[in-house]
Amino acid sequence: MTDDTLPEIDTTVPHSARIWNYWLGGKDNYPPDQEAGEQTRQVLPEIVEIARHSRAFLKRAVRHLTADVGIRQFLDIGTGLPTVDNTHEVAQAIAPESRIVYVDNDPLVLAHARALLTSTPEGATDYLDADARDPETIVERAAQTLDLDRPVAVMMLGVLPFLGDDEEAGAIVRRLVDTVPPGSHLVITHSTSEVTGDRVVEAVRMWNEVAPTPYHLRTPARLAAFFEGLDLLEPGIVSCPRWRPDPVDVGKISDMDEYCAVGRK
């Protein structure tokens, strides 16, 4: 990828990846993103903590899958902008030979792909410019870096809310899980309204007024459908801070409207 092929980025309208980056304290955002982020925060002040706890869950899940389960391959769909503790950084810090493929269709993420492609000499990282709605292309191109005959962790953190149709979203998840062998894992985070009710519903309504792609909430029961046929790891489908928290955080946990789960094939 050369500078001549970098996509043109419209900085005059808010973008979901940049808004999320703003909440995480990143620098890859612009005034329209900051304004939209602040509008959401006025309705749902917890949104910054939700963003941070979602990222912390990624770190704990990847750490567990790498150190305890022995997973060495990750397919991270809906990557978002690079920040601290990216999937390859967490995995390769434990197992340098780990191989990671990132997938996103965001032009800004594509522009930052070089940061995602840093890897240990023993391992590998790759970035695919592809849409989550096209699992066939994802699988075909990911196979150039990953050995799909060996276990893979399929990561779908925060991407399924952008797929509002349950049947379509379920078919995409099933296609991806069907592609990988037994011993593989599915990792999902998804927004709900279980904890804050109308406030998060209103925040999503405001988000959908300005963001380019509509966002949808699901109940934990609907989230469970994505794990049909898989063995859920303890503690099951829970608010992100409650998924295997670090010992120092036990006793300080509060629920929030970002739920998560990890399932084993």
N, C-alpha and C positions, 0 to 999 in steps of 0.2 A: 504494500500500500504506500503510495507516494502522496505528497501534499496536494498534487494535482487531482487526486481521486477522492480527497476528503469531501464529505457531503456538505452542502450549504445548510447552515443552521439558522433558523429564524429566531432571533432573540427578542422579537417584539411581542410574542405571545407566550403565555406560560406553558411549561411542558412538565409532565408528571415526573420524569426522571430528575429534572433540575429542581423541582419543588421538594422532592424527597431528599435530594442532595443538600438543599437549604436547611431542612429540618435536622439533618445529621451534622450540620456545622461545616459543610464543605464550601468550596469556593467556585464550583462550576455552576453558577446560577446567575440570573440577571434580575433587574428590578421587577419585571412582570411576574417572575417566579416567586420572588420574595413577597410581593403583594398578595398573590394567591395563597402562598403559604401562611401569611399572617391572617388572612381572612378565615382560613380553616382553623387556625390556632385560637382565634377569638371565640369560635363556637365550641371547639374541642381542644382545650389547653393541653390535654394529655398527648397530643399527636407527636410532639417531639420525643417524649418518653417511649411512645409506641414504636417510632422509627428506630430508636436506639436499642430497645429490647428485641426487636425483630432481628437487628444485626447481631446482637449478642447471642440470640438463639442459633443463627447461622454458625457462629464460631463454635458453640458447644456441640451442635449436631455434627459438624465436620470433624471436630476433634474426636468425638465418640466413634464415628464411623471409621476414622483412620486408625486411631490408637487401639480401640477395643474390638472392633469388628474386623479390621484388616482390609477395608476397602482402599483401593489404590487408583480408582477411576471415578471422575465426577463429571456429570453433564449438567451444567448450571444454566437453566433456561430463564430468561428474563433477568439478565445479569444486573442491569442498572449501571450507574456510573461507578468507577473505581473509587474505593475509600479504604479505610483501614480494615485489616483482617478480611481481605478477599479470600475466596474459597481456596485458591492455589497457595496463598501464603500460609493459611492455617494447615492445610494438608501436607504441603511440602516441608513445613517446619518439623513435622513429625516423621514423615516418610518422603524423603527427597525424590524418590522415584515415581511419585504420584503424577498422574496425567489428568489434565482438566481441560474440558471444552466449554467455553462460554458461548451463549446464544442470546442475541438481542436484535431487534430491528430498529433501534433508536439511532438516528444519525449522529447524535452527540456521543453515544457510547462507541459507535464506530470510530469517531474521531479520536477517542481515547483508547482505542484498542491496543496501541503499543504498550500502554501501562499494564494492560491485562496479560500481555504476551510474555512478560518476564517469567522465567522459569529457572529452576535449578538445572544444572547440566545433566543430572540423572533422570529428570522427569521431562514433562512437556506441557505446554499450554497452547491452546488455539482459540480463535474467536470466529464465530460464524455469524454473518449478517443474514439472519433468517427470522421468520415469523413463527411464533408458537402455534399458529393455526396450520402450519405446514410440517407436521411431524415426519412425513416421509423424507423431505429434504434434510431435516435436522438429523435423522438417523443415518441417511446415506453419507452425509458430509462428516458427521461425527466419527463414523467408522474409519476415517482416514487417520485419526489420532488415537481413538480408543479401540480396544479389543472387545468387541461385543459378545465374545464367548466367555468373558470373565466378568465377575460382578461389577456393576456400575451403580453409583448413587445418582439418581435423577433428582435434581433440585429444582423446585418450582416455587420460589419464595416471592410472594406478592404478585405473581403473574396471572393466576386464575381469576382474580376479581375483574380483570379486563375482558374476560370471556363470560358474558352474561348468560348465555344459553347453557343450561346444565347438560343437555344431551351432547352438545358440541364439545364442551369442556371435558366431560367424562370420556368421550371417544378419543380425544387427544391424549389424555392421561393413560387410557388403556393401551393405545397404540405404542406409546413410549415404554410402558412397563412390559408389554408383550415382547418387545425387541430385546430386552436384557435378560440374562439367565438367572436361575435361582441363586439366592444369596445377594441379589441386588436390592437396593432400598429406594423408596420414594420419600422425599422430604417436601413438605408443603407448609407455607404460612398463608393465612387468609383472614381478611377483616370480617368481623361480625358486629352485631348490635346487642350482644348478650349482656354487656356490662353497663354501657352508658345509654342504651336505648335511643330515644329521640334525638339526643345531641349528635350522636355519630351519624344517624340518618340525615340530619340537617347538614352536617359537614360534608357528607357525600353528595348531597344535592348541590351544594355550593361548588364543590369540586367539579361536578359534571357540567356546570355552567361555563367553566373556563378551560378545563382540560380537554385535549384533543380526542381522548378515548374514554368513553363512559366507564365508570367504576361501579361494581356491584358487591353488595354484602351477601353472605351466606350464613346460615345457622350451622352450629357444630354438626347437627344431624346430616345436613347436606354435604358438609365437608367429609363426613365419614364415608359417603358413597364413593369418593375417589379412592378409598383404600379397600374397597370390596375385593376379597380374595387374597389380601395381604395380611400378615401378622403384625398388628400394631405393637410397637415397642412401648414399654412403660414410660411415662404414665398415661399414654393414650393421647386423645385429642384434648388439649388444654390451652389456656392462655400462655403466651410465649414465656413469660417469666417463670412459669411453673414446670417447664420441661427441663428436668435434670439440672436445677440451678447449682451454681458454684456454692460450695459450703459457706463461704463468707456472706452469701445473699440469703440463705435460709433464715426465715423469721422476719425478713424485711420485704416480702413479696406482696404485691397487690395485683389483682386481676386487671386486664385491659383488653380492649376489643381487637386484638390480633392473636388469633389462635394458630396452633401448629400441631404437627404430628409427623412421626416417622414410621413407615411401614416396611416390613421385610417380605420379599418374594420367596 
